[in-house]
Amino acid sequence: MIEDTDTVPMTAVTRAMKLTYLQAMLGAASVALTGGAFITGFALKLGADTIHIGLMSTLPMLCILVQLLASAVVERGADRRRMTIIWSLGGVAGWAGILCIPLLGGVVALPQIWLLIGMLTLMTLFAYIAGSARGSWVGDLIPEAMRGAFFGNLFMYSAIVSGAFGLLGGVLMDYLKDREATAFCTLFAIGAGLGLVSVLLYLPQPHVRPARASEDGFRAHLRATFANRPFMVVMLYALLWSLQSIAWPFYATYMLDTVKMSYFWISVTGISAMLTMVLTAPFWGRVVDRYGCRPVLVACTAACVPLPLIWFWLETPLAVTVVVSTVNILGGALGAGISVALSTLVYKATPSAGRAVQFAIYSILVTLAAAPMPTLGGALPGLLARWGITADIRVTFYACIPLILAALFAARAIREAGAGATVELVRRLPFHLRRPASLHAA
């Protein structure tokens, strides 16, 4: 294990970045095999309805409140590497409990779906604590001038592996469709193993001490967060963007339960998005370093507004596969741009001293706003039916349009020192796409 230090040589920073890239790939593989359509399918097998599917997202997100406590511990000088490793290991261990759920039928009075929701909630709690420590750690480890390219590469490597392992998981599930319990257990066990390896890669990474000692009290950092107006506007954008969680759990639910698609073809619909993420994330990183984060957020968010409308005509496996795979070519590129720009901007808008607290408040407010939305989405068709409006779960997809528009207005209000104009970015974007090397020009 590397000892703590006040300064880190560039060779050590480069090595840590490479290890983080590897962790991102292992983590993406783990999430691809344990999340998305697979955990939704597992829940449906345990008897979940749309309300349960919504609660599977809502209840874990409420655990975000623990980040406030974790950030206070970090600002008091806790070892961020140790916190990251211990709580990350706890999250990985939770998969052992999930693997046991099918064996508990008749043994535990609580319905199995509630056991699953409980385990996912506990694992998310651990992840939030680890994430608070890791976010502060990375902020002091990666130089500001390198963060745009760093997050771009991180996103690219994650997308490559996520797409590949999602497809492999779909093949396995369809191959073992007559033995679904075995297939789910196999996927989750492999995913947990990959997650464990990812956690162990924290050990050789240097733990640089905060750039400025945090001498102020927690309340002072709390006040400083809400006084940081540029950061508050960024938070407002992230909050509004996150409200699309009203639909997130139900894409897989609609494809599995209504359209009756196989796991393989569900995975295929995501491949085009992953491919464009892979191809464009490093590009967006260079765009962010050249033009700033704000113009990227504004342009990409505006282009996302009409995308949910495609679902109005999609009711067969063939239609969903062809149309969604095609539209995801654009959606993946736009999502990569938003992810890279937002990840970079939150670091740019926060100081080193108190960053853990500001990150915690950011995560808490954004996540608490998004938390009830999946449950609301699950109940929305029933609520509309009471008013005489017939609608299926796709109504949650269409509800995203006004939410994206609201996020667009927030993006336009962001103030970022040194950022270029959105119009200039859009005008020059085709040229940069043809000649990416032009982004390195002064």
PyMOL commands that set and color helices and strands:
alter all, ss='L'
color gray80, all
select helices_A, chain A and resi 10-34+36-45+50-75+80-104+112-141+144-175+177-200+218-227+229-246+250-258+263-291+294-304+307-313+317-348+355-370+372-386+395-398+400-413+422-434+436-440
alter helices_A, ss='H'
color red, helices_A
select strands_A, chain A and resi 4-5+207-208
alter strands_A, ss='S'
color yellow, strands_A
deselect
rebuild
show_as cartoon
